[in-house]
């Protein structure tokens, strides 16, 4: 008796559906991708009960004739690849020919399509052909999916609430709109319109639609190019940040992907100007020859492999970092009831607070100079000192409005940049200390330290271990006098944790540590002269708007904002 049997088509399609169709959003994704591959410029997604009862996707794409409409429900039938060489130059979104048969295997599907000459309607249910008939000859395709997962109760059981499923679909349509700004998308649920994009090719309009106009005002454009890749995109000013990287969108040749290293590179560009564990809103478009990427390594094509990957990461970093470093960061209170914050832009000391009447890429955030890598150094406008609040915040004013300066954050930034500059010129010579510096550690630390004495000596710190203490006799000459114990202890702990003491990161960490510990503290009153000197020193900094940890230094309140608070605006 034969043990191995060939599965029938319907059962094989159900197994394939388990890989491709996990949730309602997967159905929407596959159908919308087919519409995009058909060159549609208008795509309507209509849901009933978040798609659990009904999903309808209508487009104005190329459509199909009768033969193609029937063949589309066969496994591995596709118009997007013809031979093995095509696998290495995939430019379409869907290409395996599994979407329609997989969806039809777990639902009832009605396909109405026309190439402009003849229309046909095909009905499939639970993987089996039901009927075909003549349909209107309007060019395009309409697919209706009902009874989804009714024959696969295990999949049906693990669906979330309708609100949760709808939220996933809305996020999906947002990404499609960002990836294809020239396509008009419409999403409705229970006959209520949830999302509409105009298809006018304006990315800024779509950002405003998804994230509000306040966010769109505060996005800046960046771009770059090397031999293999061309990139462009929009990213938010550092004050506009979120608690997860879910607001960072990456598109490669129109395909939305997930790439942890790429998002980390973007986040690293915001080092020192954004608090830890916060992320910018970023839309990154990558264009390249399809032959240098492999999009066939993930069942749902969410991850891809790149040729010359490190060069791509370097291109992103080198294109984005100068834009961030040249962006002034003044935090301002919002007029809304919610305690939110937004950015204020300064360009040649002129403030722009209004979104242009016609929002377009050329009007907001677009750089007109594509050749010059030089960015203007951030400037702080002239302002007059008027007082101090709570011994913590310095108050200044000018014709634009009121400014509050966090004295501790400002002092920390000033000291950090001074220390970093001095420490960058360090050398390996050491000097003896008059009185040995005693650092007490646990037994575990001292045992680990014994293994690293040679590395510590190469760094410039020498001493002996006595019981649970380390007696330091020599320290590097570039250590700041009076803080040798702080530097030495931090260096030792970093070494034991596995860090290279000669790396730039170690110097950066030491500079941050000393700047924080020995800067002006809160609840410390200072004089007018000291306040003005602090602001003068802050103006010399490369990044005067945030402390080394990314916290804001300056908050500005415009005169118009203050007058609105007191109902003085006519």
N, C-alpha and C positions, 0 to 999 in steps of 0.2 A: 504494500500500500504506500502510495506516495505521500511524503510528509510535507514537502514544499509545494505550494500552490501559487498560481498567479492570481493576484487580486483583481476583482472586476473594477471597471472604470470608476463607478460611483464610490466604492470604498477607497480606492486610491486617491480620489479627489478629496474625500473627507480627511484623510491623513495629511495630504498636502495643505488643506485648509488649517490644520492645527499649527503649521509652521508660519503661515501667512496671515491668517485671520484669528487673532486672539481676542479682540474687542471690537466694539462698533466703529471706533475711530479707524481701525485698520481697513474696514470696508470703504469708508469715505476716502481714505488716503489712496487706495489702489484705484478707485474710480476717478478721482480727480487727476491723478498722475496720467491715466489713460487719456483724459480730456486734454491735458497739457501736451502730451505727445502727439495728439491729433491737431495741434496748432490752434486750439480754441482761444478766443479772446474774451469770451463771456462764459462763466461757469456758475451755475446756480445749484446750491445744495439745499434741499428741503428735507426737514426731519419731522417725524411725528413721534412724540414721546422719546426725544433725544436719539431717534433712530431705531429704537427697539421695535416699534411698530412699523415704521416705514422710513426708507431712505430713497430719495430721488436726486439724481445728479444729471443735470441737463447742460449741454454745451453746444456751441456753434462751430465745432471743429469739422474735420474733413469727412466724417461719417464713414459708412461701409456699405458695400453692395450685399446682395443676398448670400453669396458664397462665403464672403468674409464673416458675415454676421453669424452664420452657422459654425464656421470653423473656429471662431473666437472662443467657443466653449469647450474646445478640445484641449487636453493637457499638452503643454509645450508648443502650442501653436502661437506664433508671434510674427508681427510684421517688422520687428525692430532688429533682428539679427538673421543672417542668412547662412553664414559659415563660421568656422572656428576663428578666423582672423577678426571677425566682428566683435568677438569677446574681449579683444584687447583695445577696442576703440569705441566703447559704449558711450553714446551721447544722449540716449533717451532715459527716461525715468524708470519705466517698467520694461523688462526685456525677456523675462523667463517664460511668459505665456502661461502663468499659473493663476493670475488674479481672478479672472472671470469664472473658470471652472471651479476654483476653490470657494468662491463666494456662492456660486450656484449649488455647490454640494451641501451647504448648510442653510439654505434659504430658498425662497421663490424669487426668481429674477425675470423681469420683463425688459427686453431690449427693443427699443424703437430707434431705428437709425436710417440715414439716407446719405448718399454721396452727392445728392442734388438732382439725380435723375429718377431714381426709383426708391421707394421706402419699403421697409420690411419690419415686422414685429416678430420677435422670437421669445417664447416663454419656456423657462427651465424651472424644475422644482426638485429639490433634494438630489441634484446631480443628473436628473433624467430629462430628456427632451419631452415637452408637452405639446406645443403647437407652434406653427408659424402662420403669418397672414400678411396681407398688404397693409402698408401704413402710409401716411402722408409723406410727400417727397421733400419736406423741408430739410435743408442741409444741416447735419449735426447728429448728435446722439443723445438719447434720454434713457437712463437705466433706473429702474425702480426695484428696490430690494425689500421684501417683506418676509415675515415668518423667520427672521434671522435666529439661528441657534435652536429652533424648536425641536429639531431632530438630534441635537447634541446637548442634552440637558446638563451635562457636566460643565460645558462652556457657559451655558445660560446661567447656571447657578452662581458662577463667580463674577458675573457682571456687577458693577457697583451701582449706586443710586443713579437715577436719571440725571440729576444735577451734576454728578461727578463725571458721567460719560459725556455730557454736553460740554463741560469745561475742557475736556481733552480734545474734543472735536473743534471747539473754538480756537484753542491754541494751535491746532493743526492748520486751520484756515488762515490764522494770523501769519504763520510761517510761509504758507503758499503765497499769500499776498506780498510779503516782503521779498520772496524769491522771484516773483513774477509781477513786478509793479505795472507792466503793460497790460495785464489781464484783469478784467473786472470780475470780482468774486462777490457772490451774495449768499449768505447763510441765514436760514430761517428755521425756527422750531415751533411747532404747533401754530403755524401761520403768523408767527411774530418774528419780524426781522431782527436778527442778532448782529449782523455785520454786513457792511457794504463797502467795497472799494471801487474807485472810479475807473481804474485802468489807465490813468493818464501818465504813467511812468514816473511819477514823483514819489521817491522813497520817503521824503520828508512828510508828505501827506499821509502816507500809510503809517509812519511812526506816530504822527499826531492822532490818527484814527485809533491806533492800538493803545498808545501810552499817554495820550492827552497832548494838547498844544504846548503846555508848559514844558514838557520833556522835549518835544520837537524843537523848541526854541534853543534848547541848550545842548544840542547834538552838534558835533563838529565832524567835518569830512576828512578822511585821510586816504592816501593811495600810494602805490608803489609798484615797481616792476623789475624783474630780473630776466635772465635768459629763458626760464621755464614757466614762470608764473606772473600773472598780473593780478593785483589785488586793489580793491577799493572798499570803502565802507563808511559807516558812521558810528561814533562812539560818544558816550555821554561825558559831560564834565564831571570831575570827581565827586562833587557834592551830590549829584544824582546817582545814587547807588542802591543796590538791592541786596537782600540777605542770601540769595542763591545765584548760581550761574545760569539759571534757567532763562535769563533775559539776554544771554549771549547767543546769537544765532550765526551759524557758519554755513555758507552755501558754496558748493563746488560745482561749477558749470550748471547752476540751477538746482542742484540736489542738496537738500538739507542733511547735514551730517552731525555726528557727535565726535568730538576729538578733545580729550582731556588735556593733552599737552598744548594744544593750540589755545584753549581757553586759559590755561595757566600762563602762557606767554602774554596774552592780552592783560590778564590780571597783574602780572609782574610789571608791566609798563606803568601801572598806577601805584607802584611802590612809593611810600612816604606821602602820597597825596590822597590816599583813601584808607579808611580804617581797616584793620584786619577783619577777615571773614565777611567782607562786603565786596560786591561785584558791580561793574559798570553795565549799562545797557549798551550792547555792541551788536552791530549788524556787519558782518564781514563777507564780502563776495570774492571768491577766488576763481579765476579763469585760467585754463590751461589746456594743452592738447590732451584729448581723452586717452591717448596711448600711454601717458606717464602716470596714470592713476588706475587702481584696480577697485572697481565698485562691487565686485562679486564675492566679497569675503564675509558678508553678513546676511542672514536670512531675509531681513527686511531692508537691507542696503543702507543702514544707518551709519556704518563705519566704512572707511575706504583706506587703501594704502597709497602712499605717495612716493614717487621717485624724487630724489634730492630733497628729502623731508626737512633736514636741518636748514637748508638754504631757504626753504619756505618760512620756517619759524623765524629765522633771522630777518627776512624781508618784512614780516609782520611787525616785529619789534622795532626795526629801524624806521618803519613808516609811521608807526603810532606814537612812539616815545617823544619825538620832537613836538608833536602837536599838543600832547598833554603838558609838557614842560613849559610851553609858551602860552598856556591858557590861565588867565587870572581866576582866582577862586575866592569870591566873596559870597559868603552865605547870607541870605536875606530871608526875613520872615514872610510867610505867605499871608494873603489877606483872608484865606478861607478859615473856617472854624477849626478844622483839623490842624494840629501843630506839625505842619509839613515845612520843608525848606526848598528853596529853589536858588538857581545861580543868577548872578548879575554879570554881564559881559562888559569889559572895558576895552576900548580900542582907541588909542591916542587920547585917552582920558574922556572919551565920549561914551555915554551909556546907552545901550539899546535894550529896551524893555518890551517892545511890541513885536508880535509876529507879523510879517508883511501880509498885506491883504491877499495877495496871490502867493500861496505857498509853493515853492519849487526848489529843486536842488540848487539852482543857480543863485537863489536869493538867500538861502540859509546854509551856513556852514561850508560852502563850497570854496575851495582854494583856487584862485585864478592863476597862480604861479606854480607850474608843475616842475620847474627846474631847480629853483633855489631851495636848498635844505636848511637855510639859516632862519631861525625863528627869533622874533623880537623878545628881549628879556622882559619878564613881567615887571610892571611898575605899580607903585602905590601912589595914589593921587595926593596932592598937598592937602593937609588938614590941620585944624587948630585944636590943641588940647583944651578940654573944658572940665575934666575931673576924673574921679575914680569911683567905681561902684563895688561895694562889698570887699574892698581891698584886693580885688581880683581882676576886674575888667576896667580897662582904660577907655575913657570916652573922648572922641574927637568929632569935629564937625567941619563941613565945608558947604559950598553952595549946592551940592548934590544931596546932602542929607547927613545922617548921624552914623558914626562908626563905633563899634565896640571891639576892643582888642584884648584877647586873653593874654595877660602878661606872662603867665607861665609858659604857654605854648609858644609865644613869640621868643622868649629868652631861650627856650629849648632849641628852637630852629636856629637861632643865631649861634649858640654854642656848638650845636651839632656840626654846622658847616665849617666853623673854625677848626674844630677838632679833626674833622675828616680831612681837611686840607693839610693840616700839619702832620697827621698820622700817615697820609699817603706818601709823604717824603721820608718815611722812616728808614733806618738802616739797622744792621744787625749788631752794632757795637753795644756793649753793656757798660754799666757803671756800678761800682760798689756802693752799698748803702751804709751809712754810719752805724745805724743800729739795725740788726736783722729784723725783717718783717715776719711776724709769726701769723700763720694762717692755720686755723684749726679745722680739721675735717673728720669725717667718720672713718672707721677702720676700713670700710669698703673702699672709700675714695683714696685713702693713702696707699692701699694695696694696688689699686689701678694706676696710681700716679707713679709708682716705682717703675712701671713698664714704659713710661713716657718721659723719663728724665732727660734722655738724649735729645728728643724732639724739643723739649722745653728749653734746653740749653741752646740749641740752634736758634730758637726764637729770641733768646737774650735773657731768659730767666734762669738763674742758678740758685741752688740751695740744697739743704739736707733734710731728710725726713727723720723726725724724732717722735716716736710713738705715733700719736694721731695728729701730729702737727707738721707743717712744712715751714722751715726757717729759711727765708729768702735772703741771700747775700748779694745778689746782683740782679739788676733789672735793665731793660732796654733804655737807652738814653732818650728815646722819644716819648717815654711815659711822662705824663704831666706830673710835675712836682706836687707832692701832697696827696696824690691819688694813686700812688703806686700799689697799695694794697687792693684797691678796687679793681684796677686793671689786671693785676696778677691773678686774683681769685677768679675773675671772669675768664681770663685766658686759660687757666688750668681746667676749669669746668668744661669749657668748649673742647679742649683737647681730649679730655676723658670721654666726652660724648661722641668722639670720632671725627671732629672737624679738623681741617688743615689750618694751622695758625698763620700760615702765610697767605691765606686767601683774602680776597677783598671783603667777603662777608664778615669775617672776624673783625676786621677794622671797623666796618660799619656798625656791628653790634656793640663794640666797645665805645664808639663815638655816641651812639644812642644812649647807652647806659650812663655815661658820664654827663651828657647833656641833660638828661632827665633828673639825675640825682643832685645836680649842683646848679640848677636854674632857679629863677625866682619862683616862689611858691604862691599858692592862693592865700588870701587873707593876710597879705603883706602890703602895707601901704608904702608907696614910693612918691617922690616929689615930682613936680611938673618937669623939672630939668631932666630927671631920670627917665620919665615917661617919654619925653621928646627924643632923648638919646636912644632909647629902646627902638622907637619907630625909625630913627635914622639908620641904626644898625640893621634893622629888618629890611630896609630898602636895598641893602647891599647883598642880600641873600639871593641865591639862584631860585629857590622855591619858597617865597615869603608868605604863602597863603595857608600852609598847613605845617604842623609840627612833624618830626620824623616818623611819627606813628600814624599820620594821616588825619589827625584831628584838625578842625578849622581854627585859624588864628583870628580872622577878621569877620565880623558880621556887620553888614551895612543895612540901613533902613532909609529908604528914599523919602524925600520931603512929601511927595504925593501919597506915599503909604501912611505917613504920620497924619496928614490932613484927612485922609479917608477915615482913620480911626476916630477923629474928632468931628466927622461929618462937615468938614470945611470945604469939600470939593463940590463945586457947583456943576 
